[in-house]
Structures are given as structure tokens and as C-alpha cells.
Amino acid sequence: MSDEKLVGIVLVSHSAAVAASVAELAVGLAGGGTTAPVAPAGGVEGGGLGTSAELISAAAASVDRGAGVAVLTDLGSAVLTVKTLLAEGDELPAHTRLVDAPFVEGAVAAVVTASAGADLAAVEAAALEAYTYRKV
């Protein structure tokens, strides 16, 4: 399967290292074969903590294959930054969706599901289901 038809995933964290590490983990757990396009968008230009509309927009553009883009965030201001970009209407690819899911578990579920060729609604549902994962 070509990644041209896969949903893209953007992982937005206040930390570039956290975003990159979660992306690496999710891609690694997705297994072999075709993996959905995943891009971290962490921190701000220059490497500090925070969120950057420019980095988020660039990450979304880099993973857009026309099947939609699922954006997962870590904390409050990351959510606000993505919501602002969505409200502006032309800063993110068409069919970009902010997904309310746990950051790590949701990212893994989203990447695995997108890599299997699922559509944006199914990727969002898989990430949302991560809220029900029990650890003990």
C-alpha cells in the first residue's frame, strides 16, 4: 500500500524531544511494512519549550497525503494553538482534525490504525479509545 492514501499524524508537544520520542515510539510499535506519515511538532523555533503555529503547520503539510491529518496534543496551550490554526481555515491541510486523546497511547493507536489504511474517522476513534486503556 502506498502512503499516498494514508492519514497523516502530527504530534504536538511543548517539548521537541517529547514530540520526537513519541513519534519514534508510535512508528516503532506500528510494526514493519508501510507506516503512516508521522511528524513531530514540538517546542518553538530555537528549541525552547512551548508551541509554534509555524512548526505545527509545517508538520501537517509534511504528512498530508490527501486522506486527512490527525493532530494529537499534549497540554492546554498546544490545543489552543491547533484550534486557532483550524479556525483560521487556511493554515492546515483540508481534513485536518484535532483529536482529543491521551498523547502517548493515542499516538500509538492512531499511527497503527492509520498504517493499516483506515480513514480519518477510524484513526480518530482508535486514538479516542485509548482513554479506556487500563494499566492495572
N, C-alpha and C positions, 0 to 999 in steps of 0.2 A: 504494500500500500504506500502510495506517495504521501509525503507530509503536506502536499498542496491542499488536501481536503481535511486536514486535522484542525481541531480547535487549538488555538494558541493559549498559553498560560503565562500570566505576568504575576510575579510575586513581589509585593511592595512591602518593604520593611524600613524602619527608621535607621537600620544598620546595613551597610553594603555587605558586610561579612555574613550577617544572618540571612539576608536575601539570597546570596550566592550559595551558602551552605544548604539552605532548604531546597533550592533548585537542584543542587547536586544530589541530595538525598532522594528527592522525588524522582529524578531521572534514573538514578541508580536502582531504585525499587521498582521502576516500571518494567524492568527486565530487558532482555535483548530484543532485537528486531527494531521496527520503526518506533520512534519515540516522538510524541507531540512536541512542537516547538515550545520551549520554555525560556523566559528571560527574567532575571532578577532586576529589580529597580529599587536599590537600597541606598539610603543616605542621601546626601546632597553633593553637588559638584564640589570637588576638592576633598571629599572623603569624610566630611563631618556627619554627625547624627542629624536626622530629620528626613523630610520627604521632599522630592523635587518633581514638580509637574513636568519639567522637561525630560527628566530621566524616565518617568512613567510613560509619557507619550512616545519616546523613542523605543522603549522596550515593547510597547504594544504594537507599534508599527513593525518591529523586527519579527514578531511572531505571527502576524496576521497573514493567513493563507486563504481568507475569504469564507471560512467556516465559523467565524466568531472568535472573540477573545474573552477569556475568563480572567478577571483580576481578583486576586486574594490579597488581603492586607493584614498587617499585624496589629496596629493600635489606632486609636481615635483620629489623630490628625492625618494619618495615611488615608483613612476612609474619607475624611473631608476633602483631601486633595483630589482623590479619584472622583468623588461626587461633583466637585467643581469642574473637573475636566469633562465629565459626562454632560453636565448642564450647558457647557459652552458649545457642545454639539459637533465641533469640527476638530477637536484636539486628539480624539481617539478614533480608531477604525470603526466603521459601521459594525453593528452587532457586538459591541463591547459590553460586558456585563460585570458589575461589581458583585462578587459572590460573598455572602455572609457565611463564613465557615471558619473553623479553627485553622490557624495558619499552617502548622506543620502537617497535621493529619489530613486537613482539607486539601493541601497542596499535593500530597501523595495520591489521594483518591482522585483528584482532578487530572493529574498527569497520567495515571494508569488508565483512567476511563477515556481520556482524550486519545491516548496512544492506541487504544482499541478501536478507534474510529467513531466513537459516539459523537452525537451532536451537542450543541452548546447547552441545551436544556438538561440532557443526561449528565454532562460534565458538572453542571451546577448542582444537580440532585445528588450526585455522588459526593461532592465536597460537603454539601449540607448534611448528608448522612453521617459525616464524621463527628458531628455533635453527639451522636448516640454511642460512639465507641467507648466501651468500658475498659479500664486499665486494671481494675482489681475486682 
